[in-house]
């Protein structure tokens, strides 16, 4: 299980989630199991520890 360290990085990956960059430049999370769209990151850059789509880091529908 991934944990935030409070020092600007996290240990371990976030499982069952992927992220992608939207046309407006913001990143959004997606649940791998249901395909449901989740949070949109309001600050620049991607979410920490979340796999980018597609990258094959997690198993199919993990």
N, CA, C and O atoms as a Tripos MOL2 file, in Angstrom:
@<TRIPOS>MOLECULE
protein
  248   247    62     0     0
PROTEIN
NO_CHARGES

@<TRIPOS>ATOM
      1 N           0.8430   -1.1780    0.0000 N.3       1 UNK1
      2 CA          0.0000    0.0000    0.0000 C.3       1 UNK1
      3 C           0.8860    1.2380    0.0000 C.2       1 UNK1
      4 O           1.8400    1.3240    0.7730 O.2       1 UNK1
      5 N           0.5740    2.1830   -0.8550 N.am      2 UNK2
      6 CA          1.3440    3.4150   -0.9180 C.3       2 UNK2
      7 C           1.0320    4.3200    0.2590 C.2       2 UNK2
      8 O          -0.1070    4.3860    0.7230 O.2       2 UNK2
      9 N           2.0470    5.0120    0.7330 N.am      3 UNK3
     10 CA          1.8500    5.9430    1.8410 C.3       3 UNK3
     11 C           2.5180    7.2640    1.5250 C.2       3 UNK3
     12 O           3.6240    7.2970    0.9860 O.2       3 UNK3
     13 N           1.8460    8.3510    1.8610 N.am      4 UNK4
     14 CA          2.4580    9.6620    1.7420 C.3       4 UNK4
     15 C           3.4390    9.8330    2.8920 C.2       4 UNK4
     16 O           3.1430    9.4590    4.0270 O.2       4 UNK4
     17 N           4.6080   10.3970    2.6000 N.am      5 UNK5
     18 CA          5.6160   10.5760    3.6360 C.3       5 UNK5
     19 C           5.5220   11.9450    4.2850 C.2       5 UNK5
     20 O           6.0700   12.1440    5.3690 O.2       5 UNK5
     21 N           4.8450   12.8880    3.6560 N.am      6 UNK6
     22 CA          4.7900   14.2480    4.1680 C.3       6 UNK6
     23 C           6.0120   15.0580    3.7680 C.2       6 UNK6
     24 O           6.1750   16.2020    4.1930 O.2       6 UNK6
     25 N           6.8730   14.4600    2.9460 N.am      7 UNK7
     26 CA          8.0960   15.1160    2.5080 C.3       7 UNK7
     27 C           8.1130   15.3280    1.0020 C.2       7 UNK7
     28 O           9.1870   15.4450    0.4130 O.2       7 UNK7
     29 N           6.9390   15.3810    0.3640 N.am      8 UNK8
     30 CA          6.8610   15.6570   -1.0640 C.3       8 UNK8
     31 C           6.9640   14.4440   -1.9660 C.2       8 UNK8
     32 O           7.0790   14.5920   -3.1830 O.2       8 UNK8
     33 N           6.9250   13.2370   -1.3930 N.am      9 UNK9
     34 CA          6.9250   12.0300   -2.2150 C.3       9 UNK9
     35 C           6.1740   10.9440   -1.4710 C.2       9 UNK9
     36 O           5.8600   11.1030   -0.2910 O.2       9 UNK9
     37 N           5.8810    9.8340   -2.1510 N.am     10 UNK10
     38 CA          5.1800    8.7360   -1.5010 C.3      10 UNK10
     39 C           5.9680    7.4570   -1.6860 C.2      10 UNK10
     40 O           6.7420    7.3250   -2.6340 O.2      10 UNK10
     41 N           5.7720    6.5270   -0.7900 N.am     11 UNK11
     42 CA          6.4090    5.2170   -0.8830 C.3      11 UNK11
     43 C           5.3680    4.2270   -1.4020 C.2      11 UNK11
     44 O           4.3120    4.0440   -0.7950 O.2      11 UNK11
     45 N           5.6780    3.5940   -2.5300 N.am     12 UNK12
     46 CA          4.7660    2.6160   -3.1100 C.3      12 UNK12
     47 C           3.7890    3.2540   -4.0700 C.2      12 UNK12
     48 O           3.5970    4.4700   -4.0760 O.2      12 UNK12
     49 N           3.1790    2.4200   -4.8750 N.am     13 UNK13
     50 CA          2.2560    2.8800   -5.9080 C.3      13 UNK13
     51 C           0.8180    2.8450   -5.4130 C.2      13 UNK13
     52 O           0.4850    2.1160   -4.4790 O.2      13 UNK13
     53 N          -0.0190    3.6350   -6.0460 N.am     14 UNK14
     54 CA         -1.4540    3.5990   -5.7940 C.3      14 UNK14
     55 C          -2.0170    2.5050   -6.6910 C.2      14 UNK14
     56 O          -1.8840    2.5830   -7.9120 O.2      14 UNK14
     57 N          -2.6380    1.4970   -6.1120 N.am     15 UNK15
     58 CA         -3.1610    0.3590   -6.8790 C.3      15 UNK15
     59 C          -4.5900    0.6110   -7.3320 C.2      15 UNK15
     60 O          -5.3620    1.2820   -6.6470 O.2      15 UNK15
     61 N          -4.9330    0.0670   -8.4940 N.am     16 UNK16
     62 CA         -6.3030    0.1360   -8.9760 C.3      16 UNK16
     63 C          -6.7130    1.4900   -9.5150 C.2      16 UNK16
     64 O          -7.9010    1.7370   -9.7180 O.2      16 UNK16
     65 N          -5.7470    2.3790   -9.7530 N.am     17 UNK17
     66 CA         -6.0300    3.7060  -10.2890 C.3      17 UNK17
     67 C          -5.0610    4.0080  -11.4180 C.2      17 UNK17
     68 O          -3.9010    3.5980  -11.3750 O.2      17 UNK17
     69 N          -5.5290    4.7150  -12.4150 N.am     18 UNK18
     70 CA         -4.6570    5.2360  -13.4630 C.3      18 UNK18
     71 C          -4.9640    6.7170  -13.6140 C.2      18 UNK18
     72 O          -5.9550    7.2140  -13.0800 O.2      18 UNK18
     73 N          -4.1140    7.4110  -14.3400 N.am     19 UNK19
     74 CA         -4.3470    8.8310  -14.5880 C.3      19 UNK19
     75 C          -4.0420    9.1370  -16.0430 C.2      19 UNK19
     76 O          -3.2710    8.4340  -16.6960 O.2      19 UNK19
     77 N          -4.6480   10.1770  -16.5260 N.am     20 UNK20
     78 CA         -4.4010   10.6220  -17.8840 C.3      20 UNK20
     79 C          -4.4890   12.1430  -17.9160 C.2      20 UNK20
     80 O          -5.1100   12.7640  -17.0530 O.2      20 UNK20
     81 N          -3.8550   12.7290  -18.9260 N.am     21 UNK21
     82 CA         -3.8870   14.1790  -19.0800 C.3      21 UNK21
     83 C          -5.0550   14.5540  -19.9720 C.2      21 UNK21
     84 O          -5.1780   14.0510  -21.0890 O.2      21 UNK21
     85 N          -5.9030   15.4280  -19.4860 N.am     22 UNK22
     86 CA         -7.0590   15.8830  -20.2400 C.3      22 UNK22
     87 C          -6.6270   16.9270  -21.2690 C.2      22 UNK22
     88 O          -5.5280   17.4730  -21.1650 O.2      22 UNK22
     89 N          -7.4780   17.2140  -22.2640 N.am     23 UNK23
     90 CA         -7.1320   18.2230  -23.2750 C.3      23 UNK23
     91 C          -6.8400   19.6050  -22.6900 C.2      23 UNK23
     92 O          -6.1160   20.3910  -23.3020 O.2      23 UNK23
     93 N          -7.3950   19.9140  -21.5090 N.am     24 UNK24
     94 CA         -7.1420   21.2240  -20.8940 C.3      24 UNK24
     95 C          -5.8370   21.2480  -20.0940 C.2      24 UNK24
     96 O          -5.5170   22.2600  -19.4710 O.2      24 UNK24
     97 N          -5.0660   20.1240  -20.1060 N.am     25 UNK25
     98 CA         -3.7720   20.0780  -19.4460 C.3      25 UNK25
     99 C          -3.8000   19.5960  -18.0080 C.2      25 UNK25
    100 O          -2.7420   19.4070  -17.4070 O.2      25 UNK25
    101 N          -4.9840   19.3900  -17.4370 N.am     26 UNK26
    102 CA         -5.0910   18.8860  -16.0670 C.3      26 UNK26
    103 C          -5.1100   17.3570  -16.0870 C.2      26 UNK26
    104 O          -5.4960   16.7440  -17.0820 O.2      26 UNK26
    105 N          -4.6870   16.7500  -14.9720 N.am     27 UNK27
    106 CA         -4.6920   15.2960  -14.8560 C.3      27 UNK27
    107 C          -5.9310   14.8340  -14.1100 C.2      27 UNK27
    108 O          -6.3940   15.4930  -13.1790 O.2      27 UNK27
    109 N          -6.4690   13.6770  -14.5370 N.am     28 UNK28
    110 CA         -7.6530   13.1130  -13.9080 C.3      28 UNK28
    111 C          -7.4070   11.6400  -13.6320 C.2      28 UNK28
    112 O          -6.7780   10.9480  -14.4330 O.2      28 UNK28
    113 N          -7.9090   11.1540  -12.4820 N.am     29 UNK29
    114 CA         -7.7850    9.7420  -12.1150 C.3      29 UNK29
    115 C          -8.9760    8.9610  -12.6520 C.2      29 UNK29
    116 O         -10.0720    9.4920  -12.8300 O.2      29 UNK29
    117 N          -8.7160    7.6610  -12.9060 N.am     30 UNK30
    118 CA         -9.7750    6.7440  -13.3280 C.3      30 UNK30
    119 C          -9.6390    5.4540  -12.5170 C.2      30 UNK30
    120 O          -8.5290    4.9670  -12.3080 O.2      30 UNK30
    121 N         -10.7560    4.9070  -12.0630 N.am     31 UNK31
    122 CA        -10.7700    3.6290  -11.3570 C.3      31 UNK31
    123 C         -10.6190    2.5250  -12.4010 C.2      31 UNK31
    124 O         -11.3920    2.4670  -13.3570 O.2      31 UNK31
    125 N          -9.6190    1.6400  -12.2210 N.am     32 UNK32
    126 CA         -9.3740    0.5870  -13.2120 C.3      32 UNK32
    127 C         -10.4840   -0.4470  -13.2610 C.2      32 UNK32
    128 O         -10.7660   -0.9980  -14.3250 O.2      32 UNK32
    129 N         -11.1150   -0.7180  -12.1360 N.am     33 UNK33
    130 CA        -12.1460   -1.7650  -12.1050 C.3      33 UNK33
    131 C         -13.4360   -1.3380  -12.7830 C.2      33 UNK33
    132 O         -14.0040   -2.0880  -13.5780 O.2      33 UNK33
    133 N         -13.9000   -0.1300  -12.4700 N.am     34 UNK34
    134 CA        -15.1990    0.3170  -12.9660 C.3      34 UNK34
    135 C         -15.0990    1.2730  -14.1520 C.2      34 UNK34
    136 O         -16.0830    1.4760  -14.8640 O.2      34 UNK34
    137 N         -13.9230    1.8630  -14.3710 N.am     35 UNK35
    138 CA        -13.7670    2.8540  -15.4270 C.3      35 UNK35
    139 C         -14.2980    4.2210  -15.0210 C.2      35 UNK35
    140 O         -14.3010    5.1530  -15.8240 O.2      35 UNK35
    141 N         -14.7500    4.3440  -13.7670 N.am     36 UNK36
    142 CA        -15.3230    5.5950  -13.2730 C.3      36 UNK36
    143 C         -14.2560    6.6840  -13.1940 C.2      36 UNK36
    144 O         -13.1420    6.4430  -12.7310 O.2      36 UNK36
    145 N         -14.6130    7.8930  -13.6540 N.am     37 UNK37
    146 CA        -13.7170    9.0380  -13.5420 C.3      37 UNK37
    147 C         -13.7480    9.5460  -12.1120 C.2      37 UNK37
    148 O         -14.8000    9.5800  -11.4740 O.2      37 UNK37
    149 N         -12.5710    9.9430  -11.6120 N.am     38 UNK38
    150 CA        -12.4500   10.3850  -10.2280 C.3      38 UNK38
    151 C         -11.9560   11.8310  -10.2010 C.2      38 UNK38
    152 O         -12.3330   12.6320  -11.0570 O.2      38 UNK38
    153 N         -11.1130   12.1690   -9.2210 N.am     39 UNK39
    154 CA        -10.6620   13.5410   -9.0300 C.3      39 UNK39
    155 C          -9.9260   14.1070  -10.2390 C.2      39 UNK39
    156 O          -9.3470   13.3800  -11.0460 O.2      39 UNK39
    157 N          -9.9710   15.4350  -10.3320 N.am     40 UNK40
    158 CA         -9.1760   16.1860  -11.2940 C.3      40 UNK40
    159 C          -8.1830   17.0000  -10.4800 C.2      40 UNK40
    160 O          -8.5700   17.7130   -9.5540 O.2      40 UNK40
    161 N          -6.8970   16.8950  -10.8260 N.am     41 UNK41
    162 CA         -5.8660   17.6230  -10.0870 C.3      41 UNK41
    163 C          -5.8600   19.0740  -10.5360 C.2      41 UNK41
    164 O          -5.7530   19.3510  -11.7310 O.2      41 UNK41
    165 N          -5.9730   19.9930   -9.6040 N.am     42 UNK42
    166 CA         -6.0780   21.4170   -9.9270 C.3      42 UNK42
    167 C          -4.7210   22.1010  -10.0090 C.2      42 UNK42
    168 O          -4.6210   23.1930  -10.5690 O.2      42 UNK42
    169 N          -3.6710   21.4820   -9.4620 N.am     43 UNK43
    170 CA         -2.3370   22.0710   -9.5360 C.3      43 UNK43
    171 C          -1.5630   21.4250  -10.6770 C.2      43 UNK43
    172 O          -1.9140   20.3260  -11.1070 O.2      43 UNK43
    173 N          -0.5270   22.0730  -11.1730 N.am     44 UNK44
    174 CA          0.2220   21.5330  -12.3160 C.3      44 UNK44
    175 C           0.8720   20.1810  -12.0150 C.2      44 UNK44
    176 O           1.2470   19.8980  -10.8770 O.2      44 UNK44
    177 N           0.9980   19.3580  -13.0490 N.am     45 UNK45
    178 CA          1.6870   18.0830  -12.9400 C.3      45 UNK45
    179 C           0.7690   16.9350  -12.5870 C.2      45 UNK45
    180 O          -0.3790   17.1370  -12.1910 O.2      45 UNK45
    181 N           1.2900   15.7220  -12.7360 N.am     46 UNK46
    182 CA          0.5000   14.5220  -12.4780 C.3      46 UNK46
    183 C           0.3900   14.1980  -10.9910 C.2      46 UNK46
    184 O           1.1230   14.7460  -10.1670 O.2      46 UNK46
    185 N          -0.5570   13.2790  -10.6550 N.am     47 UNK47
    186 CA         -0.6720   12.7560   -9.3010 C.3      47 UNK47
    187 C           0.5860   11.9410   -8.9910 C.2      47 UNK47
    188 O           1.1640   11.3330   -9.8920 O.2      47 UNK47
    189 N           1.0110   11.9230   -7.7360 N.am     48 UNK48
    190 CA          2.1820   11.1500   -7.3310 C.3      48 UNK48
    191 C           1.7990    9.6910   -7.1420 C.2      48 UNK48
    192 O           0.7860    9.3860   -6.5120 O.2      48 UNK48
    193 N           2.6140    8.7830   -7.6910 N.am     49 UNK49
    194 CA          2.4370    7.3580   -7.4510 C.3      49 UNK49
    195 C           1.2890    6.7060   -8.1710 C.2      49 UNK49
    196 O           0.9740    5.5510   -7.8850 O.2      49 UNK49
    197 N           0.6360    7.4060   -9.1120 N.am     50 UNK50
    198 CA         -0.4820    6.8370   -9.8600 C.3      50 UNK50
    199 C          -0.0120    6.5560  -11.2790 C.2      50 UNK50
    200 O           0.5620    7.4320  -11.9260 O.2      50 UNK50
    201 N          -0.2520    5.3310  -11.7750 N.am     51 UNK51
    202 CA          0.1810    4.9300  -13.1110 C.3      51 UNK51
    203 C          -0.4890    5.7880  -14.1770 C.2      51 UNK51
    204 O          -1.6690    6.1190  -14.0710 O.2      51 UNK51
    205 N           0.2760    6.1420  -15.2010 N.am     52 UNK52
    206 CA         -0.2830    6.8860  -16.3260 C.3      52 UNK52
    207 C          -0.8560    5.8970  -17.3360 C.2      52 UNK52
    208 O          -0.3490    4.7820  -17.4670 O.2      52 UNK52
    209 N          -1.8950    6.2900  -18.0410 N.am     53 UNK53
    210 CA         -2.5060    5.4200  -19.0570 C.3      53 UNK53
    211 C          -1.8030    5.6160  -20.3800 C.2      53 UNK53
    212 O          -1.3630    6.7270  -20.6750 O.2      53 UNK53
    213 N          -1.6850    4.5990  -21.1720 N.am     54 UNK54
    214 CA         -1.5250    3.2110  -20.7500 C.3      54 UNK54
    215 C          -0.0630    2.9760  -20.4140 C.2      54 UNK54
    216 O           0.8110    3.5240  -21.0860 O.2      54 UNK54
    217 N           0.2220    2.1950  -19.4180 N.am     55 UNK55
    218 CA          1.6180    1.8660  -19.1400 C.3      55 UNK55
    219 C           1.8170    0.4200  -18.7490 C.2      55 UNK55
    220 O           2.9540   -0.0520  -18.7420 O.2      55 UNK55
    221 N           0.7510   -0.3110  -18.4200 N.am     56 UNK56
    222 CA          0.8690   -1.7340  -18.1260 C.3      56 UNK56
    223 C           1.5120   -2.0270  -16.7900 C.2      56 UNK56
    224 O           1.9310   -3.1610  -16.5550 O.2      56 UNK56
    225 N           1.6080   -1.0450  -15.9000 N.am     57 UNK57
    226 CA          2.2500   -1.2620  -14.6120 C.3      57 UNK57
    227 C           1.4380   -2.2160  -13.7480 C.2      57 UNK57
    228 O           1.9950   -3.1060  -13.1060 O.2      57 UNK57
    229 N           0.1320   -2.0320  -13.7310 N.am     58 UNK58
    230 CA         -0.7420   -2.9170  -12.9660 C.3      58 UNK58
    231 C          -1.2630   -4.0210  -13.8810 C.2      58 UNK58
    232 O          -1.1900   -3.9140  -15.1050 O.2      58 UNK58
    233 N          -1.7860   -5.0760  -13.2770 N.am     59 UNK59
    234 CA         -2.4110   -6.1060  -14.0730 C.3      59 UNK59
    235 C          -3.7130   -5.5780  -14.6530 C.2      59 UNK59
    236 O          -4.2190   -4.5490  -14.2060 O.2      59 UNK59
    237 N          -4.2480   -6.2570  -15.6240 N.am     60 UNK60
    238 CA         -5.4830   -5.8130  -16.2620 C.3      60 UNK60
    239 C          -6.6110   -5.7770  -15.2420 C.2      60 UNK60
    240 O          -6.8990   -6.7880  -14.6020 O.2      60 UNK60
    241 N          -7.2500   -4.6280  -15.0830 N.am     61 UNK61
    242 CA         -8.3460   -4.4150  -14.1320 C.3      61 UNK61
    243 C          -7.9620   -4.8180  -12.7100 C.2      61 UNK61
    244 O          -8.7240   -5.5070  -12.0330 O.2      61 UNK61
    245 N          -6.7940   -4.3940  -12.2610 N.am     62 UNK62
    246 CA         -6.2990   -4.8100  -10.9290 C.3      62 UNK62
    247 C          -7.1580   -4.3990   -9.7820 C.2      62 UNK62
    248 O          -6.8360   -4.6950   -8.6310 O.2      62 UNK62
@<TRIPOS>BOND
     1     1     2 1
     2     2     3 1
     3     3     4 2
     4     3     5 am
     5     5     6 1
     6     6     7 1
     7     7     8 2
     8     7     9 am
     9     9    10 1
    10    10    11 1
    11    11    12 2
    12    11    13 am
    13    13    14 1
    14    14    15 1
    15    15    16 2
    16    15    17 am
    17    17    18 1
    18    18    19 1
    19    19    20 2
    20    19    21 am
    21    21    22 1
    22    22    23 1
    23    23    24 2
    24    23    25 am
    25    25    26 1
    26    26    27 1
    27    27    28 2
    28    27    29 am
    29    29    30 1
    30    30    31 1
    31    31    32 2
    32    31    33 am
    33    33    34 1
    34    34    35 1
    35    35    36 2
    36    35    37 am
    37    37    38 1
    38    38    39 1
    39    39    40 2
    40    39    41 am
    41    41    42 1
    42    42    43 1
    43    43    44 2
    44    43    45 am
    45    45    46 1
    46    46    47 1
    47    47    48 2
    48    47    49 am
    49    49    50 1
    50    50    51 1
    51    51    52 2
    52    51    53 am
    53    53    54 1
    54    54    55 1
    55    55    56 2
    56    55    57 am
    57    57    58 1
    58    58    59 1
    59    59    60 2
    60    59    61 am
    61    61    62 1
    62    62    63 1
    63    63    64 2
    64    63    65 am
    65    65    66 1
    66    66    67 1
    67    67    68 2
    68    67    69 am
    69    69    70 1
    70    70    71 1
    71    71    72 2
    72    71    73 am
    73    73    74 1
    74    74    75 1
    75    75    76 2
    76    75    77 am
    77    77    78 1
    78    78    79 1
    79    79    80 2
    80    79    81 am
    81    81    82 1
    82    82    83 1
    83    83    84 2
    84    83    85 am
    85    85    86 1
    86    86    87 1
    87    87    88 2
    88    87    89 am
    89    89    90 1
    90    90    91 1
    91    91    92 2
    92    91    93 am
    93    93    94 1
    94    94    95 1
    95    95    96 2
    96    95    97 am
    97    97    98 1
    98    98    99 1
    99    99   100 2
   100    99   101 am
   101   101   102 1
   102   102   103 1
   103   103   104 2
   104   103   105 am
   105   105   106 1
   106   106   107 1
   107   107   108 2
   108   107   109 am
   109   109   110 1
   110   110   111 1
   111   111   112 2
   112   111   113 am
   113   113   114 1
   114   114   115 1
   115   115   116 2
   116   115   117 am
   117   117   118 1
   118   118   119 1
   119   119   120 2
   120   119   121 am
   121   121   122 1
   122   122   123 1
   123   123   124 2
   124   123   125 am
   125   125   126 1
   126   126   127 1
   127   127   128 2
   128   127   129 am
   129   129   130 1
   130   130   131 1
   131   131   132 2
   132   131   133 am
   133   133   134 1
   134   134   135 1
   135   135   136 2
   136   135   137 am
   137   137   138 1
   138   138   139 1
   139   139   140 2
   140   139   141 am
   141   141   142 1
   142   142   143 1
   143   143   144 2
   144   143   145 am
   145   145   146 1
   146   146   147 1
   147   147   148 2
   148   147   149 am
   149   149   150 1
   150   150   151 1
   151   151   152 2
   152   151   153 am
   153   153   154 1
   154   154   155 1
   155   155   156 2
   156   155   157 am
   157   157   158 1
   158   158   159 1
   159   159   160 2
   160   159   161 am
   161   161   162 1
   162   162   163 1
   163   163   164 2
   164   163   165 am
   165   165   166 1
   166   166   167 1
   167   167   168 2
   168   167   169 am
   169   169   170 1
   170   170   171 1
   171   171   172 2
   172   171   173 am
   173   173   174 1
   174   174   175 1
   175   175   176 2
   176   175   177 am
   177   177   178 1
   178   178   179 1
   179   179   180 2
   180   179   181 am
   181   181   182 1
   182   182   183 1
   183   183   184 2
   184   183   185 am
   185   185   186 1
   186   186   187 1
   187   187   188 2
   188   187   189 am
   189   189   190 1
   190   190   191 1
   191   191   192 2
   192   191   193 am
   193   193   194 1
   194   194   195 1
   195   195   196 2
   196   195   197 am
   197   197   198 1
   198   198   199 1
   199   199   200 2
   200   199   201 am
   201   201   202 1
   202   202   203 1
   203   203   204 2
   204   203   205 am
   205   205   206 1
   206   206   207 1
   207   207   208 2
   208   207   209 am
   209   209   210 1
   210   210   211 1
   211   211   212 2
   212   211   213 am
   213   213   214 1
   214   214   215 1
   215   215   216 2
   216   215   217 am
   217   217   218 1
   218   218   219 1
   219   219   220 2
   220   219   221 am
   221   221   222 1
   222   222   223 1
   223   223   224 2
   224   223   225 am
   225   225   226 1
   226   226   227 1
   227   227   228 2
   228   227   229 am
   229   229   230 1
   230   230   231 1
   231   231   232 2
   232   231   233 am
   233   233   234 1
   234   234   235 1
   235   235   236 2
   236   235   237 am
   237   237   238 1
   238   238   239 1
   239   239   240 2
   240   239   241 am
   241   241   242 1
   242   242   243 1
   243   243   244 2
   244   243   245 am
   245   245   246 1
   246   246   247 1
   247   247   248 2
@<TRIPOS>SUBSTRUCTURE
     1 UNK1         2 RESIDUE 1 A UNK
     2 UNK2         6 RESIDUE 1 A UNK
     3 UNK3        10 RESIDUE 1 A UNK
     4 UNK4        14 RESIDUE 1 A UNK
     5 UNK5        18 RESIDUE 1 A UNK
     6 UNK6        22 RESIDUE 1 A UNK
     7 UNK7        26 RESIDUE 1 A UNK
     8 UNK8        30 RESIDUE 1 A UNK
     9 UNK9        34 RESIDUE 1 A UNK
    10 UNK10       38 RESIDUE 1 A UNK
    11 UNK11       42 RESIDUE 1 A UNK
    12 UNK12       46 RESIDUE 1 A UNK
    13 UNK13       50 RESIDUE 1 A UNK
    14 UNK14       54 RESIDUE 1 A UNK
    15 UNK15       58 RESIDUE 1 A UNK
    16 UNK16       62 RESIDUE 1 A UNK
    17 UNK17       66 RESIDUE 1 A UNK
    18 UNK18       70 RESIDUE 1 A UNK
    19 UNK19       74 RESIDUE 1 A UNK
    20 UNK20       78 RESIDUE 1 A UNK
    21 UNK21       82 RESIDUE 1 A UNK
    22 UNK22       86 RESIDUE 1 A UNK
    23 UNK23       90 RESIDUE 1 A UNK
    24 UNK24       94 RESIDUE 1 A UNK
    25 UNK25       98 RESIDUE 1 A UNK
    26 UNK26      102 RESIDUE 1 A UNK
    27 UNK27      106 RESIDUE 1 A UNK
    28 UNK28      110 RESIDUE 1 A UNK
    29 UNK29      114 RESIDUE 1 A UNK
    30 UNK30      118 RESIDUE 1 A UNK
    31 UNK31      122 RESIDUE 1 A UNK
    32 UNK32      126 RESIDUE 1 A UNK
    33 UNK33      130 RESIDUE 1 A UNK
    34 UNK34      134 RESIDUE 1 A UNK
    35 UNK35      138 RESIDUE 1 A UNK
    36 UNK36      142 RESIDUE 1 A UNK
    37 UNK37      146 RESIDUE 1 A UNK
    38 UNK38      150 RESIDUE 1 A UNK
    39 UNK39      154 RESIDUE 1 A UNK
    40 UNK40      158 RESIDUE 1 A UNK
    41 UNK41      162 RESIDUE 1 A UNK
    42 UNK42      166 RESIDUE 1 A UNK
    43 UNK43      170 RESIDUE 1 A UNK
    44 UNK44      174 RESIDUE 1 A UNK
    45 UNK45      178 RESIDUE 1 A UNK
    46 UNK46      182 RESIDUE 1 A UNK
    47 UNK47      186 RESIDUE 1 A UNK
    48 UNK48      190 RESIDUE 1 A UNK
    49 UNK49      194 RESIDUE 1 A UNK
    50 UNK50      198 RESIDUE 1 A UNK
    51 UNK51      202 RESIDUE 1 A UNK
    52 UNK52      206 RESIDUE 1 A UNK
    53 UNK53      210 RESIDUE 1 A UNK
    54 UNK54      214 RESIDUE 1 A UNK
    55 UNK55      218 RESIDUE 1 A UNK
    56 UNK56      222 RESIDUE 1 A UNK
    57 UNK57      226 RESIDUE 1 A UNK
    58 UNK58      230 RESIDUE 1 A UNK
    59 UNK59      234 RESIDUE 1 A UNK
    60 UNK60      238 RESIDUE 1 A UNK
    61 UNK61      242 RESIDUE 1 A UNK
    62 UNK62      246 RESIDUE 1 A UNK
